[in-house]
Amino acid sequence: MYDTILYEVKNGVLTITLNRPDVFNACNEQLTTDLQAALDAAKDDDEVRCVVLTGAGRAFCSGQDLKEAPTGDGKRSLADSLRRRYNPIIKRITELPKPVIAAINGAAAGAGLSLALACDMRIMSSRAKLVEAFIGIALVPDSGATYFYPRMLGYSKAFEYATLNKPMTAEAALACGMVNEVVSPDVLNTAVQKLASTFAKGPTQTYGFVKHMLQRGMTADLDTMLEMEIDYQQRAGESHDYTEGVQAFVEKRAPEFKGN
């Protein structure tokens, strides 16, 4: 179905694996096309209640495949590449009304790091590194990086990270809030699947509401968020899962959420 990614749904969890291990899962035209299509499929598939994004082989994603990159000669446009290829992926991840977990199995660099930061949670192998990379070829951070960096790091640390091109270790990424958890490589898949399974069994629609509200809450004022909470709480209260959750509480049993 896809040329450059693997797409597998199991027990409500969709695992999307970037599958160009020979080039550290660098993004060529086909990979960005495949990834957009896969995220569209995930949105429309009711069987998918959580998405895991990871990479094949030794890397998560090394960013743009420089063999296909625009060269500055005017024949290919960096602006076109961002508008048509990368930005739509970032928007699809952040707007997907389902939890998205990045399983950072190896280096995440450049736009590949942006893919990970766009996800809702990140679990990272202790051997992996985060590499800003853009400044090394005299480019600015893109694919949402300038949005994510200051929110996660604060301005001064974001400037440092975006300009000095120093790889960030897993331990440092955890300490500054870039990732949620760091685990040894041999248990990465187990840890990710445990979290994904929790989300897949939970109230999927409500997760989507929370995701949207928290994103809005980063820029909105208090009055806006109070009104938004009224709206989305009413929507959540009209769901099957709310009724099931209350009933399960009364009956002192675990709820069986359907995701709607």
Secondary structure, 3 states (H helix, E strand, C coil): CCCCEEEEEECCEEEEEECCHHHCCCECHHHHHHHHHHHHHHHHCCCCCEEEEEECCCEEECCECHHHCCCCCCCCCHHHHHHHHHHHHHHHHHHCCCCEEEEECCEEECHHHHHHHHCCEEEEECCCEEECCHHHHCCCCCCCHHHHHHHHHCHHHHHHHHHHCCCEEHHHHHHCCCCCEEECHHHHHHHHHHHHHHHHCCCHHHHHHHHHHHHHHCCCCHHHHHHHHHHHHHHHHCCHHHHHHHHHHHCCCCCCCCCC
